[in-house]
């Protein structure tokens, strides 16, 4: 009887722990600005500011800097990771959907296919403050940058593969 009681108490504690939400994670505007300011300026930089486990999956906040002079390759991630872009500075044309043209696999970018461009798809001009939600497995491409751009990406990761930071 004592063993059964101990097991039941342990199960109740574990059940309560499983239902306890993860703590909130703060990423302040000052943290974001300092992070973005430190990104290299001569190349495309897409780096994690924070990646946290939120109880069964992960969510990442990334800072991205894209210089106008860089080559803008189209990409399609082969996972269910959705990306939410929020433009912080600059303007450009983002195309989503359609078909990748002249594809290849870049060993530096796992689970993704790249292309020189997209044919078809939906074109939209993005400016400071705009947000777009790009589902996993949907091709996307900055077809035109009007200048250097900076944006945040929020990446919910249901498979929990993003490295914690």
C-alpha positions as CSV (number, residue, x, y, z in Angstrom):
1,X,0.0,0.0,0.0
2,X,2.8,2.4,0.9
3,X,4.5,1.7,-2.5
4,X,1.2,2.4,-4.4
5,X,0.8,5.7,-2.5
6,X,4.3,6.8,-3.3
7,X,3.8,5.9,-7.0
8,X,0.5,7.8,-7.0
9,X,2.1,10.9,-5.4
10,X,5.0,10.8,-7.9
11,X,2.6,10.5,-10.8
12,X,0.6,13.5,-9.5
13,X,3.8,15.6,-9.1
14,X,5.0,14.6,-12.6
15,X,1.5,15.3,-14.1
16,X,1.4,18.8,-12.4
17,X,5.0,19.5,-13.7
18,X,4.0,18.6,-17.2
19,X,1.0,21.0,-17.1
20,X,3.1,23.9,-15.7
21,X,3.8,26.3,-18.5
22,X,7.4,27.3,-19.3
23,X,8.5,30.6,-17.9
24,X,8.2,33.6,-20.2
25,X,11.3,34.7,-22.0
26,X,12.1,38.4,-22.5
27,X,14.0,39.8,-25.5
28,X,14.2,43.5,-25.0
29,X,14.4,46.1,-27.7
30,X,17.8,47.1,-26.3
31,X,18.9,43.4,-26.7
32,X,17.6,43.3,-30.2
33,X,19.2,46.6,-31.3
34,X,22.6,45.6,-29.7
35,X,22.5,42.2,-31.5
36,X,21.6,43.7,-34.9
37,X,24.3,46.4,-34.6
38,X,26.9,43.7,-34.0
39,X,25.9,41.6,-37.1
40,X,28.5,41.6,-39.9
41,X,27.6,44.2,-42.6
42,X,29.3,42.8,-45.7
43,X,27.2,39.7,-46.1
44,X,23.8,38.2,-45.3
45,X,23.6,37.4,-41.6
46,X,20.7,35.3,-40.2
47,X,21.6,34.5,-36.6
48,X,19.7,33.5,-33.4
49,X,19.1,36.1,-30.8
50,X,17.3,33.6,-28.5
51,X,15.9,30.1,-29.0
52,X,13.9,28.6,-26.1
53,X,12.1,25.4,-25.3
54,X,8.5,26.3,-24.6
55,X,7.4,22.8,-23.5
56,X,7.5,20.3,-26.3
57,X,8.8,22.5,-29.1
58,X,11.1,25.5,-29.5
59,X,10.7,29.1,-30.7
60,X,13.6,31.1,-32.0
61,X,14.0,34.9,-32.5
62,X,16.5,35.7,-35.2
63,X,18.1,38.9,-36.4
64,X,18.8,39.3,-40.1
65,X,20.8,41.8,-42.1
66,X,20.8,41.7,-45.9
67,X,22.9,44.1,-47.8
68,X,21.5,45.3,-51.1
69,X,24.7,44.2,-52.9
70,X,24.4,40.6,-51.8
71,X,23.1,37.8,-54.1
72,X,19.5,37.1,-53.1
73,X,18.9,33.4,-53.5
74,X,15.4,31.8,-53.3
75,X,14.9,29.1,-50.6
76,X,12.4,26.5,-49.5
77,X,12.8,24.9,-46.1
78,X,11.7,21.2,-46.2
79,X,10.5,21.2,-42.6
80,X,7.4,22.4,-40.9
81,X,9.2,25.4,-39.4
82,X,7.1,28.5,-40.1
83,X,8.9,31.9,-40.3
84,X,7.4,35.2,-39.3
85,X,9.2,38.2,-40.7
86,X,9.0,41.7,-39.3
87,X,10.7,44.3,-41.3
88,X,12.7,46.6,-39.0
89,X,14.6,48.8,-41.5
90,X,14.6,49.2,-45.3
91,X,12.3,48.0,-48.0
92,X,12.2,45.2,-50.6
93,X,10.1,42.9,-52.7
94,X,9.5,39.4,-51.2
95,X,8.0,36.7,-53.3
96,X,6.4,33.6,-51.7
97,X,5.1,30.4,-53.3
98,X,5.6,29.6,-56.9
99,X,8.4,27.3,-58.1
100,X,12.2,27.5,-57.4
101,X,14.3,27.8,-60.6
102,X,17.8,26.2,-61.0
103,X,17.8,24.4,-57.7
104,X,20.6,23.1,-55.6
105,X,21.4,22.0,-52.0
106,X,23.6,24.1,-49.9
107,X,25.4,21.9,-47.3
108,X,25.6,24.9,-45.0
109,X,21.7,25.2,-44.9
110,X,20.3,21.9,-43.7
111,X,16.8,20.7,-44.8
112,X,16.5,23.3,-47.5
113,X,16.6,23.7,-51.3
114,X,17.9,26.9,-52.9
115,X,17.2,28.4,-56.3
116,X,18.3,31.3,-58.4
117,X,14.8,32.7,-58.4
118,X,11.1,31.9,-58.1
119,X,8.7,31.7,-61.1
120,X,5.1,32.5,-60.2
121,X,4.2,33.1,-56.5
122,X,2.9,36.2,-54.7
123,X,4.9,39.4,-54.8
124,X,4.7,42.0,-52.1
125,X,6.7,45.1,-51.2
126,X,7.7,45.1,-47.5
127,X,8.6,48.2,-45.6
128,X,9.4,49.0,-42.0
129,X,6.8,47.6,-39.7
130,X,5.3,45.0,-42.1
131,X,4.9,41.4,-41.1
132,X,4.6,38.3,-43.2
133,X,4.0,34.7,-42.1
134,X,5.7,32.1,-44.3
135,X,4.6,28.5,-43.7
136,X,7.2,25.8,-43.7
137,X,7.8,24.2,-47.2
138,X,6.8,27.4,-49.0
139,X,9.5,28.9,-51.3
140,X,10.4,32.5,-50.6
141,X,12.8,35.0,-52.2
142,X,13.8,38.6,-51.9
143,X,13.6,39.5,-55.6
144,X,14.5,43.2,-55.1
145,X,16.1,45.2,-52.3
146,X,15.8,48.9,-52.4
147,X,18.7,49.2,-50.0
148,X,20.1,47.2,-47.1
149,X,17.4,45.6,-45.0
150,X,17.1,44.4,-41.4
151,X,14.4,42.2,-40.1
152,X,13.4,39.8,-37.3
153,X,12.4,36.2,-37.9
154,X,10.3,34.4,-35.4
155,X,10.6,30.6,-36.0
156,X,8.3,28.3,-34.1
157,X,9.9,24.8,-34.4
158,X,7.5,22.0,-33.6
159,X,10.2,19.3,-34.1
160,X,12.4,21.0,-31.5
161,X,15.5,20.9,-33.7
162,X,16.6,24.6,-33.4
163,X,19.7,24.7,-31.1
164,X,18.9,26.4,-27.8
165,X,20.4,29.9,-27.2
